[in-house]
Each structure stands twice: as structure tokens, then as C-alpha cells.
Amino acid sequence: MDDARWWASFASLKERKAYALAAYEALPERDQMAFRKHISEVEIAA
């Protein structure tokens, strides 16, 4: 996670979006669902 955050701090917004989508699409469906649930819970808490 530290390496990923380090890379993200130098990447352009376009790069971060592309890698985020590619990484999400590479996840198994079950992990995609868990990620969407996590994001929804974070939005509700904010």
C-alpha cells in the first residue's frame, strides 16, 4: 500500500484514473462487489 500511495503521489490524474479502472476491472467479480460496498459505506459515513 505504501508503494501504491507513493506512485499515486507522482502520477497524473489521467494515469490514476486509468490504473484505478484497470485494477478494478482485473478484480474477480466478488472483490468488485466488495469494493463497491466499501465505497458506498465510505460515502454514507462522509
mmCIF entry with sequence, helices, sheets and N, C-alpha, C, O atoms, coordinates in Angstrom:
data_MODEL
# 
_entry.id   MODEL 
# 
_entity.id                         1 
_entity.type                       polymer 
_entity.pdbx_number_of_molecules   1 
# 
_entity_poly.entity_id                      1 
_entity_poly.type                           'polypeptide(L)' 
_entity_poly.nstd_linkage                   no 
_entity_poly.nstd_monomer                   no 
_entity_poly.pdbx_seq_one_letter_code       MDDARWWASFASLKERKAYALAAYEALPERDQMAFRKHISEVEIAA 
_entity_poly.pdbx_seq_one_letter_code_can   MDDARWWASFASLKERKAYALAAYEALPERDQMAFRKHISEVEIAA 
_entity_poly.pdbx_strand_id                 A 
# 
loop_
_entity_poly_seq.entity_id 
_entity_poly_seq.num 
_entity_poly_seq.mon_id 
_entity_poly_seq.hetero 
1 1  MET n 
1 2  ASP n 
1 3  ASP n 
1 4  ALA n 
1 5  ARG n 
1 6  TRP n 
1 7  TRP n 
1 8  ALA n 
1 9  SER n 
1 10 PHE n 
1 11 ALA n 
1 12 SER n 
1 13 LEU n 
1 14 LYS n 
1 15 GLU n 
1 16 ARG n 
1 17 LYS n 
1 18 ALA n 
1 19 TYR n 
1 20 ALA n 
1 21 LEU n 
1 22 ALA n 
1 23 ALA n 
1 24 TYR n 
1 25 GLU n 
1 26 ALA n 
1 27 LEU n 
1 28 PRO n 
1 29 GLU n 
1 30 ARG n 
1 31 ASP n 
1 32 GLN n 
1 33 MET n 
1 34 ALA n 
1 35 PHE n 
1 36 ARG n 
1 37 LYS n 
1 38 HIS n 
1 39 ILE n 
1 40 SER n 
1 41 GLU n 
1 42 VAL n 
1 43 GLU n 
1 44 ILE n 
1 45 ALA n 
1 46 ALA n 
# 
_struct_asym.id          A 
_struct_asym.entity_id   1 
# 
loop_
_struct_conf.conf_type_id 
_struct_conf.id 
_struct_conf.pdbx_PDB_helix_id 
_struct_conf.beg_label_comp_id 
_struct_conf.beg_label_asym_id 
_struct_conf.beg_label_seq_id 
_struct_conf.pdbx_beg_PDB_ins_code 
_struct_conf.end_label_comp_id 
_struct_conf.end_label_asym_id 
_struct_conf.end_label_seq_id 
_struct_conf.pdbx_end_PDB_ins_code 
_struct_conf.beg_auth_comp_id 
_struct_conf.beg_auth_asym_id 
_struct_conf.beg_auth_seq_id 
_struct_conf.end_auth_comp_id 
_struct_conf.end_auth_asym_id 
_struct_conf.end_auth_seq_id 
_struct_conf.pdbx_PDB_helix_class 
_struct_conf.details 
_struct_conf.pdbx_PDB_helix_length 
HELX_P HELX_P1 AA1 ASP A 2  ? PHE A 10 ? ASP A 2  PHE A 10 1 ? 9  
HELX_P HELX_P2 AA2 LEU A 13 ? ALA A 26 ? LEU A 13 ALA A 26 1 ? 14 
HELX_P HELX_P3 AA3 GLU A 29 ? ALA A 45 ? GLU A 29 ALA A 45 1 ? 17 
# 
_struct_conf_type.id          HELX_P 
_struct_conf_type.criteria    ? 
_struct_conf_type.reference   ? 
# 
loop_
_atom_site.group_PDB 
_atom_site.id 
_atom_site.type_symbol 
_atom_site.label_atom_id 
_atom_site.label_alt_id 
_atom_site.label_comp_id 
_atom_site.label_asym_id 
_atom_site.label_entity_id 
_atom_site.label_seq_id 
_atom_site.pdbx_PDB_ins_code 
_atom_site.Cartn_x 
_atom_site.Cartn_y 
_atom_site.Cartn_z 
_atom_site.occupancy 
_atom_site.B_iso_or_equiv 
_atom_site.pdbx_formal_charge 
_atom_site.auth_seq_id 
_atom_site.auth_comp_id 
_atom_site.auth_asym_id 
_atom_site.auth_atom_id 
_atom_site.pdbx_PDB_model_num 
ATOM 1   N N  . MET A 1 1  ? 0.823   -1.179  0.000   1.00 0.00 ? 1  MET A N  1 
ATOM 2   C CA . MET A 1 1  ? 0.000   0.000   0.000   1.00 0.00 ? 1  MET A CA 1 
ATOM 3   C C  . MET A 1 1  ? 0.876   1.255   0.000   1.00 0.00 ? 1  MET A C  1 
ATOM 4   O O  . MET A 1 1  ? 0.558   2.241   -0.665  1.00 0.00 ? 1  MET A O  1 
ATOM 5   N N  . ASP A 1 2  ? 1.959   1.213   0.735   1.00 0.00 ? 2  ASP A N  1 
ATOM 6   C CA . ASP A 1 2  ? 2.858   2.375   0.746   1.00 0.00 ? 2  ASP A CA 1 
ATOM 7   C C  . ASP A 1 2  ? 3.408   2.664   -0.650  1.00 0.00 ? 2  ASP A C  1 
ATOM 8   O O  . ASP A 1 2  ? 3.468   3.818   -1.075  1.00 0.00 ? 2  ASP A O  1 
ATOM 9   N N  . ASP A 1 3  ? 3.809   1.608   -1.357  1.00 0.00 ? 3  ASP A N  1 
ATOM 10  C CA . ASP A 1 3  ? 4.333   1.791   -2.714  1.00 0.00 ? 3  ASP A CA 1 
ATOM 11  C C  . ASP A 1 3  ? 3.262   2.355   -3.642  1.00 0.00 ? 3  ASP A C  1 
ATOM 12  O O  . ASP A 1 3  ? 3.541   3.229   -4.462  1.00 0.00 ? 3  ASP A O  1 
ATOM 13  N N  . ALA A 1 4  ? 2.053   1.858   -3.512  1.00 0.00 ? 4  ALA A N  1 
ATOM 14  C CA . ALA A 1 4  ? 0.961   2.341   -4.358  1.00 0.00 ? 4  ALA A CA 1 
ATOM 15  C C  . ALA A 1 4  ? 0.672   3.811   -4.075  1.00 0.00 ? 4  ALA A C  1 
ATOM 16  O O  . ALA A 1 4  ? 0.451   4.593   -5.000  1.00 0.00 ? 4  ALA A O  1 
ATOM 17  N N  . ARG A 1 5  ? 0.674   4.180   -2.817  1.00 0.00 ? 5  ARG A N  1 
ATOM 18  C CA . ARG A 1 5  ? 0.433   5.586   -2.474  1.00 0.00 ? 5  ARG A CA 1 
ATOM 19  C C  . ARG A 1 5  ? 1.572   6.479   -2.949  1.00 0.00 ? 5  ARG A C  1 
ATOM 20  O O  . ARG A 1 5  ? 1.347   7.607   -3.388  1.00 0.00 ? 5  ARG A O  1 
ATOM 21  N N  . TRP A 1 6  ? 2.790   5.970   -2.859  1.00 0.00 ? 6  TRP A N  1 
ATOM 22  C CA . TRP A 1 6  ? 3.947   6.735   -3.347  1.00 0.00 ? 6  TRP A CA 1 
ATOM 23  C C  . TRP A 1 6  ? 3.795   6.985   -4.844  1.00 0.00 ? 6  TRP A C  1 
ATOM 24  O O  . TRP A 1 6  ? 3.939   8.116   -5.308  1.00 0.00 ? 6  TRP A O  1 
ATOM 25  N N  . TRP A 1 7  ? 3.500   5.913   -5.604  1.00 0.00 ? 7  TRP A N  1 
ATOM 26  C CA . TRP A 1 7  ? 3.337   6.058   -7.048  1.00 0.00 ? 7  TRP A CA 1 
ATOM 27  C C  . TRP A 1 7  ? 2.216   7.052   -7.353  1.00 0.00 ? 7  TRP A C  1 
ATOM 28  O O  . TRP A 1 7  ? 2.381   7.923   -8.208  1.00 0.00 ? 7  TRP A O  1 
ATOM 29  N N  . ALA A 1 8  ? 1.100   6.932   -6.677  1.00 0.00 ? 8  ALA A N  1 
ATOM 30  C CA . ALA A 1 8  ? -0.048  7.800   -6.931  1.00 0.00 ? 8  ALA A CA 1 
ATOM 31  C C  . ALA A 1 8  ? 0.267   9.266   -6.668  1.00 0.00 ? 8  ALA A C  1 
ATOM 32  O O  . ALA A 1 8  ? -0.310  10.153  -7.298  1.00 0.00 ? 8  ALA A O  1 
ATOM 33  N N  . SER A 1 9  ? 1.178   9.517   -5.741  1.00 0.00 ? 9  SER A N  1 
ATOM 34  C CA . SER A 1 9  ? 1.513   10.911  -5.438  1.00 0.00 ? 9  SER A CA 1 
ATOM 35  C C  . SER A 1 9  ? 2.254   11.588  -6.587  1.00 0.00 ? 9  SER A C  1 
ATOM 36  O O  . SER A 1 9  ? 2.303   12.816  -6.651  1.00 0.00 ? 9  SER A O  1 
ATOM 37  N N  . PHE A 1 10 ? 2.833   10.800  -7.497  1.00 0.00 ? 10 PHE A N  1 
ATOM 38  C CA . PHE A 1 10 ? 3.563   11.351  -8.642  1.00 0.00 ? 10 PHE A CA 1 
ATOM 39  C C  . PHE A 1 10 ? 2.794   11.227  -9.956  1.00 0.00 ? 10 PHE A C  1 
ATOM 40  O O  . PHE A 1 10 ? 3.107   11.927  -10.920 1.00 0.00 ? 10 PHE A O  1 
ATOM 41  N N  . ALA A 1 11 ? 1.804   10.356  -10.007 1.00 0.00 ? 11 ALA A N  1 
ATOM 42  C CA . ALA A 1 11 ? 1.063   10.107  -11.240 1.00 0.00 ? 11 ALA A CA 1 
ATOM 43  C C  . ALA A 1 11 ? 0.107   11.260  -11.542 1.00 0.00 ? 11 ALA A C  1 
ATOM 44  O O  . ALA A 1 11 ? -0.377  11.945  -10.640 1.00 0.00 ? 11 ALA A O  1 
ATOM 45  N N  . SER A 1 12 ? -0.144  11.450  -12.812 1.00 0.00 ? 12 SER A N  1 
ATOM 46  C CA . SER A 1 12 ? -1.128  12.468  -13.215 1.00 0.00 ? 12 SER A CA 1 
ATOM 47  C C  . SER A 1 12 ? -2.531  11.949  -12.912 1.00 0.00 ? 12 SER A C  1 
ATOM 48  O O  . SER A 1 12 ? -2.722  10.756  -12.678 1.00 0.00 ? 12 SER A O  1 
ATOM 49  N N  . LEU A 1 13 ? -3.492  12.836  -12.918 1.00 0.00 ? 13 LEU A N  1 
ATOM 50  C CA . LEU A 1 13 ? -4.880  12.445  -12.687 1.00 0.00 ? 13 LEU A CA 1 
ATOM 51  C C  . LEU A 1 13 ? -5.326  11.432  -13.749 1.00 0.00 ? 13 LEU A C  1 
ATOM 52  O O  . LEU A 1 13 ? -6.005  10.454  -13.435 1.00 0.00 ? 13 LEU A O  1 
ATOM 53  N N  . LYS A 1 14 ? -4.944  11.669  -14.985 1.00 0.00 ? 14 LYS A N  1 
ATOM 54  C CA . LYS A 1 14 ? -5.303  10.747  -16.069 1.00 0.00 ? 14 LYS A CA 1 
ATOM 55  C C  . LYS A 1 14 ? -4.724  9.351   -15.819 1.00 0.00 ? 14 LYS A C  1 
ATOM 56  O O  . LYS A 1 14 ? -5.403  8.347   -16.034 1.00 0.00 ? 14 LYS A O  1 
ATOM 57  N N  . GLU A 1 15 ? -3.476  9.292   -15.368 1.00 0.00 ? 15 GLU A N  1 
ATOM 58  C CA . GLU A 1 15 ? -2.847  7.998   -15.061 1.00 0.00 ? 15 GLU A CA 1 
ATOM 59  C C  . GLU A 1 15 ? -3.558  7.304   -13.900 1.00 0.00 ? 15 GLU A C  1 
ATOM 60  O O  . GLU A 1 15 ? -3.831  6.105   -13.962 1.00 0.00 ? 15 GLU A O  1 
ATOM 61  N N  . ARG A 1 16 ? -3.856  8.061   -12.842 1.00 0.00 ? 16 ARG A N  1 
ATOM 62  C CA . ARG A 1 16 ? -4.526  7.466   -11.680 1.00 0.00 ? 16 ARG A CA 1 
ATOM 63  C C  . ARG A 1 16 ? -5.879  6.891   -12.055 1.00 0.00 ? 16 ARG A C  1 
ATOM 64  O O  . ARG A 1 16 ? -6.242  5.807   -11.599 1.00 0.00 ? 16 ARG A O  1 
ATOM 65  N N  . LYS A 1 17 ? -6.630  7.611   -12.886 1.00 0.00 ? 17 LYS A N  1 
ATOM 66  C CA . LYS A 1 17 ? -7.937  7.115   -13.327 1.00 0.00 ? 17 LYS A CA 1 
ATOM 67  C C  . LYS A 1 17 ? -7.794  5.847   -14.155 1.00 0.00 ? 17 LYS A C  1 
ATOM 68  O O  . LYS A 1 17 ? -8.543  4.887   -13.969 1.00 0.00 ? 17 LYS A O  1 
ATOM 69  N N  . ALA A 1 18 ? -6.833  5.846   -15.068 1.00 0.00 ? 18 ALA A N  1 
ATOM 70  C CA . ALA A 1 18 ? -6.631  4.677   -15.933 1.00 0.00 ? 18 ALA A CA 1 
ATOM 71  C C  . ALA A 1 18 ? -6.226  3.454   -15.114 1.00 0.00 ? 18 ALA A C  1 
ATOM 72  O O  . ALA A 1 18 ? -6.773  2.369   -15.312 1.00 0.00 ? 18 ALA A O  1 
ATOM 73  N N  . TYR A 1 19 ? -5.283  3.619   -14.208 1.00 0.00 ? 19 TYR A N  1 
ATOM 74  C CA . TYR A 1 19 ? -4.838  2.489   -13.392 1.00 0.00 ? 19 TYR A CA 1 
ATOM 75  C C  . TYR A 1 19 ? -5.940  2.024   -12.439 1.00 0.00 ? 19 TYR A C  1 
ATOM 76  O O  . TYR A 1 19 ? -6.094  0.824   -12.209 1.00 0.00 ? 19 TYR A O  1 
ATOM 77  N N  . ALA A 1 20 ? -6.699  2.957   -11.889 1.00 0.00 ? 20 ALA A N  1 
ATOM 78  C CA . ALA A 1 20 ? -7.784  2.577   -10.978 1.00 0.00 ? 20 ALA A CA 1 
ATOM 79  C C  . ALA A 1 20 ? -8.819  1.725   -11.704 1.00 0.00 ? 20 ALA A C  1 
ATOM 80  O O  . ALA A 1 20 ? -9.256  0.696   -11.189 1.00 0.00 ? 20 ALA A O  1 
ATOM 81  N N  . LEU A 1 21 ? -9.206  2.152   -12.893 1.00 0.00 ? 21 LEU A N  1 
ATOM 82  C CA . LEU A 1 21 ? -10.195 1.392   -13.647 1.00 0.00 ? 21 LEU A CA 1 
ATOM 83  C C  . LEU A 1 21 ? -9.642  0.031   -14.071 1.00 0.00 ? 21 LEU A C  1 
ATOM 84  O O  . LEU A 1 21 ? -10.332 -0.983  -13.960 1.00 0.00 ? 21 LEU A O  1 
ATOM 85  N N  . ALA A 1 22 ? -8.409  0.011   -14.552 1.00 0.00 ? 22 ALA A N  1 
ATOM 86  C CA . ALA A 1 22 ? -7.802  -1.254  -14.981 1.00 0.00 ? 22 ALA A CA 1 
ATOM 87  C C  . ALA A 1 22 ? -7.681  -2.219  -13.804 1.00 0.00 ? 22 ALA A C  1 
ATOM 88  O O  . ALA A 1 22 ? -7.943  -3.413  -13.949 1.00 0.00 ? 22 ALA A O  1 
ATOM 89  N N  . ALA A 1 23 ? -7.288  -1.706  -12.649 1.00 0.00 ? 23 ALA A N  1 
ATOM 90  C CA . ALA A 1 23 ? -7.153  -2.562  -11.468 1.00 0.00 ? 23 ALA A CA 1 
ATOM 91  C C  . ALA A 1 23 ? -8.517  -3.095  -11.038 1.00 0.00 ? 23 ALA A C  1 
ATOM 92  O O  . ALA A 1 23 ? -8.656  -4.273  -10.711 1.00 0.00 ? 23 ALA A O  1 
ATOM 93  N N  . TYR A 1 24 ? -9.511  -2.230  -11.041 1.00 0.00 ? 24 TYR A N  1 
ATOM 94  C CA . TYR A 1 24 ? -10.864 -2.654  -10.668 1.00 0.00 ? 24 TYR A CA 1 
ATOM 95  C C  . TYR A 1 24 ? -11.371 -3.744  -11.616 1.00 0.00 ? 24 TYR A C  1 
ATOM 96  O O  . TYR A 1 24 ? -11.897 -4.766  -11.176 1.00 0.00 ? 24 TYR A O  1 
ATOM 97  N N  . GLU A 1 25 ? -11.208 -3.514  -12.911 1.00 0.00 ? 25 GLU A N  1 
ATOM 98  C CA . GLU A 1 25 ? -11.679 -4.488  -13.902 1.00 0.00 ? 25 GLU A CA 1 
ATOM 99  C C  . GLU A 1 25 ? -10.949 -5.826  -13.788 1.00 0.00 ? 25 GLU A C  1 
ATOM 100 O O  . GLU A 1 25 ? -11.499 -6.863  -14.159 1.00 0.00 ? 25 GLU A O  1 
ATOM 101 N N  . ALA A 1 26 ? -9.724  -5.814  -13.282 1.00 0.00 ? 26 ALA A N  1 
ATOM 102 C CA . ALA A 1 26 ? -8.944  -7.046  -13.146 1.00 0.00 ? 26 ALA A CA 1 
ATOM 103 C C  . ALA A 1 26 ? -9.349  -7.862  -11.915 1.00 0.00 ? 26 ALA A C  1 
ATOM 104 O O  . ALA A 1 26 ? -8.959  -9.023  -11.787 1.00 0.00 ? 26 ALA A O  1 
ATOM 105 N N  . LEU A 1 27 ? -10.120 -7.268  -11.018 1.00 0.00 ? 27 LEU A N  1 
ATOM 106 C CA . LEU A 1 27 ? -10.555 -7.980  -9.818  1.00 0.00 ? 27 LEU A CA 1 
ATOM 107 C C  . LEU A 1 27 ? -11.614 -9.018  -10.156 1.00 0.00 ? 27 LEU A C  1 
ATOM 108 O O  . LEU A 1 27 ? -12.397 -8.830  -11.087 1.00 0.00 ? 27 LEU A O  1 
ATOM 109 N N  . PRO A 1 28 ? -11.640 -10.106 -9.406  1.00 0.00 ? 28 PRO A N  1 
ATOM 110 C CA . PRO A 1 28 ? -12.755 -11.051 -9.547  1.00 0.00 ? 28 PRO A CA 1 
ATOM 111 C C  . PRO A 1 28 ? -14.060 -10.340 -9.178  1.00 0.00 ? 28 PRO A C  1 
ATOM 112 O O  . PRO A 1 28 ? -14.058 -9.384  -8.403  1.00 0.00 ? 28 PRO A O  1 
ATOM 113 N N  . GLU A 1 29 ? -15.158 -10.811 -9.734  1.00 0.00 ? 29 GLU A N  1 
ATOM 114 C CA . GLU A 1 29 ? -16.457 -10.162 -9.509  1.00 0.00 ? 29 GLU A CA 1 
ATOM 115 C C  . GLU A 1 29 ? -16.777 -10.001 -8.020  1.00 0.00 ? 29 GLU A C  1 
ATOM 116 O O  . GLU A 1 29 ? -17.324 -8.978  -7.609  1.00 0.00 ? 29 GLU A O  1 
ATOM 117 N N  . ARG A 1 30 ? -16.442 -10.999 -7.224  1.00 0.00 ? 30 ARG A N  1 
ATOM 118 C CA . ARG A 1 30 ? -16.727 -10.923 -5.784  1.00 0.00 ? 30 ARG A CA 1 
ATOM 119 C C  . ARG A 1 30 ? -15.971 -9.748  -5.136  1.00 0.00 ? 30 ARG A C  1 
ATOM 120 O O  . ARG A 1 30 ? -16.524 -9.037  -4.297  1.00 0.00 ? 30 ARG A O  1 
ATOM 121 N N  . ASP A 1 31 ? -14.730 -9.555  -5.524  1.00 0.00 ? 31 ASP A N  1 
ATOM 122 C CA . ASP A 1 31 ? -13.950 -8.439  -4.984  1.00 0.00 ? 31 ASP A CA 1 
ATOM 123 C C  . ASP A 1 31 ? -14.451 -7.097  -5.511  1.00 0.00 ? 31 ASP A C  1 
ATOM 124 O O  . ASP A 1 31 ? -14.407 -6.098  -4.793  1.00 0.00 ? 31 ASP A O  1 
ATOM 125 N N  . GLN A 1 32 ? -14.925 -7.063  -6.752  1.00 0.00 ? 32 GLN A N  1 
ATOM 126 C CA . GLN A 1 32 ? -15.519 -5.835  -7.273  1.00 0.00 ? 32 GLN A CA 1 
ATOM 127 C C  . GLN A 1 32 ? -16.742 -5.452  -6.439  1.00 0.00 ? 32 GLN A C  1 
ATOM 128 O O  . GLN A 1 32 ? -16.933 -4.288  -6.089  1.00 0.00 ? 32 GLN A O  1 
ATOM 129 N N  . MET A 1 33 ? -17.558 -6.450  -6.132  1.00 0.00 ? 33 MET A N  1 
ATOM 130 C CA . MET A 1 33 ? -18.749 -6.194  -5.322  1.00 0.00 ? 33 MET A CA 1 
ATOM 131 C C  . MET A 1 33 ? -18.367 -5.684  -3.933  1.00 0.00 ? 33 MET A C  1 
ATOM 132 O O  . MET A 1 33 ? -18.986 -4.753  -3.419  1.00 0.00 ? 33 MET A O  1 
ATOM 133 N N  . ALA A 1 34 ? -17.356 -6.290  -3.332  1.00 0.00 ? 34 ALA A N  1 
ATOM 134 C CA . ALA A 1 34 ? -16.900 -5.861  -2.008  1.00 0.00 ? 34 ALA A CA 1 
ATOM 135 C C  . ALA A 1 34 ? -16.357 -4.432  -2.067  1.00 0.00 ? 34 ALA A C  1 
ATOM 136 O O  . ALA A 1 34 ? -16.570 -3.643  -1.146  1.00 0.00 ? 34 ALA A O  1 
ATOM 137 N N  . PHE A 1 35 ? -15.664 -4.109  -3.139  1.00 0.00 ? 35 PHE A N  1 
ATOM 138 C CA . PHE A 1 35 ? -15.126 -2.754  -3.304  1.00 0.00 ? 35 PHE A CA 1 
ATOM 139 C C  . PHE A 1 35 ? -16.269 -1.743  -3.425  1.00 0.00 ? 35 PHE A C  1 
ATOM 140 O O  . PHE A 1 35 ? -16.239 -0.689  -2.790  1.00 0.00 ? 35 PHE A O  1 
ATOM 141 N N  . ARG A 1 36 ? -17.272 -2.067  -4.238  1.00 0.00 ? 36 ARG A N  1 
ATOM 142 C CA . ARG A 1 36 ? -18.414 -1.149  -4.385  1.00 0.00 ? 36 ARG A CA 1 
ATOM 143 C C  . ARG A 1 36 ? -19.126 -0.961  -3.043  1.00 0.00 ? 36 ARG A C  1 
ATOM 144 O O  . ARG A 1 36 ? -19.548 0.147   -2.713  1.00 0.00 ? 36 ARG A O  1 
ATOM 145 N N  . LYS A 1 37 ? -19.258 -2.027  -2.283  1.00 0.00 ? 37 LYS A N  1 
ATOM 146 C CA . LYS A 1 37 ? -19.892 -1.924  -0.958  1.00 0.00 ? 37 LYS A CA 1 
ATOM 147 C C  . LYS A 1 37 ? -19.067 -1.015  -0.046  1.00 0.00 ? 37 LYS A C  1 
ATOM 148 O O  . LYS A 1 37 ? -19.615 -0.164  0.656   1.00 0.00 ? 37 LYS A O  1 
ATOM 149 N N  . HIS A 1 38 ? -17.761 -1.202  -0.062  1.00 0.00 ? 38 HIS A N  1 
ATOM 150 C CA . HIS A 1 38 ? -16.879 -0.381  0.766   1.00 0.00 ? 38 HIS A CA 1 
ATOM 151 C C  . HIS A 1 38 ? -17.009 1.099   0.398   1.00 0.00 ? 38 HIS A C  1 
ATOM 152 O O  . HIS A 1 38 ? -17.123 1.953   1.278   1.00 0.00 ? 38 HIS A O  1 
ATOM 153 N N  . ILE A 1 39 ? -16.992 1.394   -0.891  1.00 0.00 ? 39 ILE A N  1 
ATOM 154 C CA . ILE A 1 39 ? -17.108 2.783   -1.345  1.00 0.00 ? 39 ILE A CA 1 
ATOM 155 C C  . ILE A 1 39 ? -18.445 3.377   -0.930  1.00 0.00 ? 39 ILE A C  1 
ATOM 156 O O  . ILE A 1 39 ? -18.507 4.532   -0.509  1.00 0.00 ? 39 ILE A O  1 
ATOM 157 N N  . SER A 1 40 ? -19.505 2.606   -1.042  1.00 0.00 ? 40 SER A N  1 
ATOM 158 C CA . SER A 1 40 ? -20.827 3.089   -0.630  1.00 0.00 ? 40 SER A CA 1 
ATOM 159 C C  . SER A 1 40 ? -20.851 3.394   0.857   1.00 0.00 ? 40 SER A C  1 
ATOM 160 O O  . SER A 1 40 ? -21.437 4.395   1.269   1.00 0.00 ? 40 SER A O  1 
ATOM 161 N N  . GLU A 1 41 ? -20.233 2.559   1.664   1.00 0.00 ? 41 GLU A N  1 
ATOM 162 C CA . GLU A 1 41 ? -20.204 2.786   3.109   1.00 0.00 ? 41 GLU A CA 1 
ATOM 163 C C  . GLU A 1 41 ? -19.371 4.007   3.450   1.00 0.00 ? 41 GLU A C  1 
ATOM 164 O O  . GLU A 1 41 ? -19.714 4.749   4.370   1.00 0.00 ? 41 GLU A O  1 
ATOM 165 N N  . VAL A 1 42 ? -18.291 4.228   2.732   1.00 0.00 ? 42 VAL A N  1 
ATOM 166 C CA . VAL A 1 42 ? -17.450 5.409   2.962   1.00 0.00 ? 42 VAL A CA 1 
ATOM 167 C C  . VAL A 1 42 ? -18.224 6.671   2.606   1.00 0.00 ? 42 VAL A C  1 
ATOM 168 O O  . VAL A 1 42 ? -18.144 7.665   3.328   1.00 0.00 ? 42 VAL A O  1 
ATOM 169 N N  . GLU A 1 43 ? -18.978 6.647   1.496   1.00 0.00 ? 43 GLU A N  1 
ATOM 170 C CA . GLU A 1 43 ? -19.779 7.808   1.090   1.00 0.00 ? 43 GLU A CA 1 
ATOM 171 C C  . GLU A 1 43 ? -20.830 8.130   2.142   1.00 0.00 ? 43 GLU A C  1 
ATOM 172 O O  . GLU A 1 43 ? -21.050 9.297   2.463   1.00 0.00 ? 43 GLU A O  1 
ATOM 173 N N  . ILE A 1 44 ? -21.479 7.103   2.680   1.00 0.00 ? 44 ILE A N  1 
ATOM 174 C CA . ILE A 1 44 ? -22.527 7.302   3.685   1.00 0.00 ? 44 ILE A CA 1 
ATOM 175 C C  . ILE A 1 44 ? -21.921 7.900   4.952   1.00 0.00 ? 44 ILE A C  1 
ATOM 176 O O  . ILE A 1 44 ? -22.529 8.767   5.580   1.00 0.00 ? 44 ILE A O  1 
ATOM 177 N N  . ALA A 1 45 ? -20.735 7.445   5.329   1.00 0.00 ? 45 ALA A N  1 
ATOM 178 C CA . ALA A 1 45 ? -20.094 7.926   6.550   1.00 0.00 ? 45 ALA A CA 1 
ATOM 179 C C  . ALA A 1 45 ? -19.604 9.375   6.405   1.00 0.00 ? 45 ALA A C  1 
ATOM 180 O O  . ALA A 1 45 ? -19.445 10.081  7.401   1.00 0.00 ? 45 ALA A O  1 
ATOM 181 N N  . ALA A 1 46 ? -19.369 9.804   5.180   1.00 0.00 ? 46 ALA A N  1 
ATOM 182 C CA . ALA A 1 46 ? -18.827 11.160  4.956   1.00 0.00 ? 46 ALA A CA 1 
ATOM 183 C C  . ALA A 1 46 ? -19.846 12.235  5.085   1.00 0.00 ? 46 ALA A C  1 
ATOM 184 O O  . ALA A 1 46 ? -19.525 13.412  4.922   1.00 0.00 ? 46 ALA A O  1 
# 
